[in-house]
Amino acid sequence: MNKTIGQVGALLVSGSVLLFAVCMLVPFNFGSYFVCMLLALGFVLMTAAFAQECPEERKAAALASVMFAAIYAVLILLVYFAQTTSVRLEELSEQARQILDYSRSGLYFNYDLLGYGMMALATFFIGLTLRPAGRADRWLKGLLLGHGVFFLSCFLLPMLGIFSADGDGYWMGVIVLEVWCVYFLPVGILSFLHFRRSKD
């Protein structure tokens, strides 16, 4: 069961990242918002599977990774559920839209960045628990630990007020997100291979 949950989570992560990259290029906002919710669910499953297989002396790191993954999932589900429901379907005042609409770089945009900062911490702590069994696992461990660096930018940049709602930086944002997809897609694929090789 643990192995299956890990594989399902890793497949959800891989598929969601790939679809997100496509939706960003099209562009198809509803699709990108929807797959981000699937990504959050898959990431929690994947993180839980990594946590259950780690040795006892690394359990604190495993628990930290699960907790950060849960915080990430809550924030992301709140942000993107709002985008696919209230923001899309309801008549909002300009002030409410400034707060809720992700594209306005307001409060929910900042919550989104905070969520991905929590994801970065979760991957870092997963990396600390992983005991590589071969070259693929060594790459996976390196990618997980390296992804932890994103926490700093996701946490600090919104506080510096560098994001604006004027739309001038849209394609720059798309490029940054596409680069992230190229980085994170191998995490999902290598995680799937890791769980496929592991004993249940």
N, C-alpha and C positions, 0 to 999 in steps of 0.2 A: 504493500500500500504506500509506504513512504517513497519508494522509488517511482511509483506511478504518479504520485502527486508532484514530485520534483520534475518529472518529464513533462507533465501537463503544464505546469507553471512555466517551464523553460520554453515550451512550444508557444504558449500564449505571449510570453515576452518577445520571442523572436518574430512571430507573426505580427504582433502589434507594432513593433518598431519598424518593420518593413512597410506595413500599411500606412503608418504615420508619415514615413518619408515620402511615399507616393502622394498622400493627401496634401502634404505641404507644397509639393511641386505643382499640383493640378491648377489652382488650389481648391480644396474642398473642406471648409472649416468644420462642418458638422461631422464629417468622417474623421478628421484629425482629433476632434474633441471626444468622439465616441471611442476610438481605439485607445486613447489615453486612459480611459476608464478600464478597458480590458487589460492594458499594460499593468495598471496598479494591482488588479486582482491576480494576474499571473505572477507578478513580482512577489507578492505576499506568499503565494504557494511555493515558489522557488526558494525564497528565503527560509521558510519553515522547514523545507526538506534539507537544506544545507545545515540548519541548526540542529536537527535531530541526529545527524550522522557525525557530528564533531565529538572529539574525545572530551572526557570530563574536565580536564585542565583548561579547556578553551570554552567552557559553557558560558562564562560571563560575556565573552565577545559574541557568542551565538545569541544569547538573550538580548543583548544590545542591538544586534542586527535585526531581530524580529520586531523589537519595539520601534526602532526607527522606520522599518518597513511599514508598520501599522500606522504610524503618524503620517508618513508619506501617502499611504492609500486614503486615509480619511481626508486629508487636504485636497488631494487630486480629485477624488470622487465628488467632494463638495463643489470645487471649482467647475468641473466639466459637466456635472449634472445640472448645475445652474445655467451653463451655456446652452445645453441642449433642451432645456425646459423653459425656465422663466425668461431668460434673455431672448430666446428665439421665438417664444409663443405669446408673450404678454406685452402689452403696451406699458412701457416703463417711462417714468419721468426722466429728464436729462440727468438729474442728480443720481437717481437709482442706477441708470445705465452707466454712468461714470464709475460707480462703485462695483457693479456686478459684471459688466461686459469686459471680458478678457482682452479684447482688442483695444480697449481704451487705456491700457497700461496703468490701471488703478489698483484698488485693493485686492481684487481677485487675481489679477496678474501677479501681484506680490506674493499672495498665498501660493500661487502655482510655483513660483521660484523657491519659496520656502519648502514646499513639498519635495521638489527635486533636490534641494539641499539635504533633506532627510533621507532621500533615496541614496544620495552619494555617501552619507554616513553609513547607511545600511550595507552598501556594497563593500565599503572599507572594512567593516567588522566581519562580514562574510569572508573576505580575503584573509583576515587573521585566523579564521577557524580552519581554512582549507589546508589539507595535507596532500600536496601534489603526488599523483601516482604515475606521472609520465609527462611528456612534453606538453600535451594539450592542457593538462591541469596546471602546469607551470605558467602557461600563457594566460589561462583563466585567472589564476591567482594574481598575476601582475596587472591584468585589466581591472579586476575588482579593486585592488588596492589603489591603482592609479585613478580610478573613477572617484575615489574619495576626495580628491583635490577639488572637484566641482562644488563641494560644500561651501568653500570659502567664497567663490563668486556668487553662488545662488543666495547665500546668506547676507553678504555685505553689499552687493551692487544695488539692491532696492533701497537700502538706507542712504546711498549716495545720490539718489534721485537722477540717475543718468538716463532712465527710460522715459520717453515722451509719447503722447498719443497722437502726434501730428502725422504719423504714417510714413515719414521719410525713411525710417530704418527698417521697413517691412522686409525687403529682400535681404538685407544684412541679417536680420533675425532668422529668415528661412535658411540662409547659408550656414549660420551657426547651428541650427537644429539639424540640418542634414549632416554636418560633420559629427554631431553627437550621435546620430543614428548609425553612421559608419563605425563609430567607436563602440556603441553598445550592442549592435546586432551580433558580433562575435561572442559577447558575454552570454547571450541567450543560447546560441548554437553550441558553444563549448559547455555550457551548463547541462544542456540536453544530453550531450555525449557523455559527460561525467556521470549523470544519473543512469544512463543506459548501461554503463560499465559497472556501476556499483552494485553491491549485494543489497537485497531488500531487507 
